[in-house]
């Protein structure tokens, strides 16, 4: 029994051939020779590997390399890519649910709203002047001007997410043509 335990403890020091290593890691002999040529695996003799070192080097290679290397690891790049895809999907979902709007859409809708507001404000004097021309009471004049301004301001106060959806549809149709 003591002999088996001593042998088992030294299994990581066993020297194996290319075929045996390929069978252990589940790859072909050719593939093992290829990654040996790339410097991933180190041979002790021609076609011979120390089992423990070779398996550890293979695992390190599959996981993307050492963390202390200055070069980016595949696993890190893959993780970053997946994080970006998740973030993009969350933004697209928020946009579909009307919780998020594209900056181009916001700009177009706001330009339309502010343009209409500007026209309403500029039209107030022309609309009210004839009505107020003969008016002597200050409170009546102030009341009519305040009502006209409130009416114009109400246009800005009405947030409607459908305006942004309509703008997106309009922009998409323009992009297609």
C-alpha positions in Angstrom: 0.0 0.0 0.0 2.8 2.4 0.9 4.4 1.8 -2.6 1.1 2.7 -4.4 0.8 5.9 -2.4 4.4 6.9 -3.2 3.7 6.2 -6.9 0.5 8.2 -6.8 2.2 11.2 -5.2 4.8 11.2 -8.0 2.3 10.9 -10.9 2.7 14.6 -11.6 6.4 13.9 -12.3 5.7 11.0 -14.7 7.1 11.4 -18.2 4.5 10.7 -20.9 4.7 10.6 -24.7 2.8 12.8 -27.1 0.1 10.2 -27.7 -0.5 9.7 -24.0 -0.7 13.4 -23.3 -3.1 13.9 -26.2 -5.3 11.1 -24.8 -5.2 12.7 -21.3 -6.2 16.2 -22.5 -8.6 14.9 -25.2 -6.8 16.3 -28.3 -4.9 14.8 -31.2 -1.2 14.0 -31.3 -0.9 16.6 -34.1 -2.6 19.3 -32.0 -0.2 18.5 -29.1 2.8 18.9 -31.4 1.4 22.1 -32.8 1.0 23.8 -29.4 4.4 22.5 -28.4 5.8 24.3 -31.5 4.0 27.4 -30.4 5.8 27.2 -27.0 2.7 26.4 -25.0 4.0 22.9 -23.9 7.6 22.2 -23.0 9.3 18.8 -23.9 11.9 17.2 -21.7 13.0 15.0 -24.6 11.8 14.6 -28.1 8.1 13.8 -27.8 8.3 13.5 -24.0 6.5 15.7 -21.4 6.4 15.9 -17.6 2.7 15.1 -17.0 2.0 17.6 -14.3 3.7 20.5 -16.0 2.2 19.7 -19.4 -1.4 19.5 -18.0 -0.9 22.8 -16.0 0.5 24.5 -19.1 -2.4 23.2 -21.2 -5.0 24.5 -18.6 -3.3 27.9 -18.6 -3.4 28.0 -22.4 -7.0 27.0 -22.5 -8.0 29.7 -19.9 -6.3 32.4 -22.0 -2.8 32.7 -20.5 -1.3 34.0 -17.3 -2.9 36.9 -15.6 0.5 38.5 -14.8 1.4 38.7 -18.6 1.2 42.2 -20.0 -0.8 41.0 -23.0 -4.6 40.7 -23.0 -6.0 37.3 -22.3 -8.7 35.7 -24.4 -10.9 35.0 -21.4 -10.7 38.7 -20.3 -11.6 39.9 -23.8 -14.5 37.4 -24.0 -15.8 38.6 -20.6 -15.6 42.2 -21.7 -17.4 41.4 -24.9 -20.2 39.6 -23.1 -20.5 42.6 -20.6 -20.8 45.0 -23.6 -23.5 42.7 -25.2 -25.4 42.6 -22.0 -25.3 46.4 -21.6 -26.3 46.9 -25.2 -29.3 44.6 -24.8 -30.3 46.5 -21.6 -30.2 49.8 -23.4 -32.2 48.4 -26.4 -34.8 47.1 -24.0 -35.1 50.4 -22.2 -35.5 52.1 -25.6 -38.2 49.7 -26.6 -40.0 50.3 -23.3 -39.9 54.0 -23.8 -37.6 54.6 -20.8 -34.6 55.7 -23.0 -34.5 57.8 -26.2 -31.8 58.3 -28.7 -30.1 61.7 -28.7 -31.0 62.3 -32.3 -34.6 61.7 -31.5 -34.6 63.9 -28.4 -32.9 66.7 -30.5 -35.5 66.5 -33.3 -38.5 66.4 -30.9 -37.1 69.2 -28.8 -36.4 71.3 -31.8 -40.0 70.8 -33.0 -41.4 71.6 -29.5 -39.3 74.6 -29.0 -40.0 75.9 -32.5 -43.7 75.6 -31.9 -43.3 77.3 -28.5 -41.3 80.1 -30.0 -44.1 80.7 -32.7 -46.8 80.7 -30.0 -44.9 83.2 -27.8 -44.2 85.5 -30.8 -47.8 85.3 -31.9 -49.1 86.5 -28.5 -48.7 90.3 -29.1 -50.4 90.2 -32.5 -53.3 88.1 -31.1 -53.8 90.1 -27.9 -53.1 93.6 -29.1 -56.4 94.2 -30.8 -58.3 92.7 -27.8 -56.4 94.8 -25.3 -56.2 98.0 -27.2 -59.2 99.6 -25.5 -58.8 98.0 -22.2 -58.1 100.3 -19.2 -58.0 97.8 -16.4 -54.5 96.5 -15.5 -55.8 93.2 -14.0 -57.7 92.3 -17.1 -54.6 93.0 -19.3 -52.4 91.0 -16.9 -54.9 88.1 -16.8 -55.2 87.9 -20.6 -51.4 88.0 -21.1 -50.9 85.4 -18.3 -53.5 83.1 -19.9 -51.8 83.3 -23.3 -48.4 82.6 -21.8 -49.8 79.6 -19.8 -51.3 78.2 -23.0 -48.0 78.5 -24.8 -46.1 77.0 -21.8 -48.5 74.1 -21.6 -47.2 72.9 -24.9 -43.7 72.4 -23.3 -45.2 70.7 -20.2 -46.8 67.8 -22.1 -44.2 64.9 -22.2 -45.3 62.3 -24.7 -43.0 59.3 -25.2 -44.9 58.6 -28.4 -43.4 61.7 -30.0 -40.0 60.1 -29.6 -41.2 56.8 -31.1 -42.7 58.6 -34.0 -39.5 60.4 -34.6 -37.5 57.1 -34.5 -39.9 55.7 -37.1 -39.6 58.8 -39.3 -35.8 58.7 -39.0 -35.7 55.0 -39.9 -37.9 55.6 -42.9 -35.6 58.4 -44.0 -32.6 56.2 -43.6 -34.1 53.5 -45.8 -34.8 55.9 -48.7 
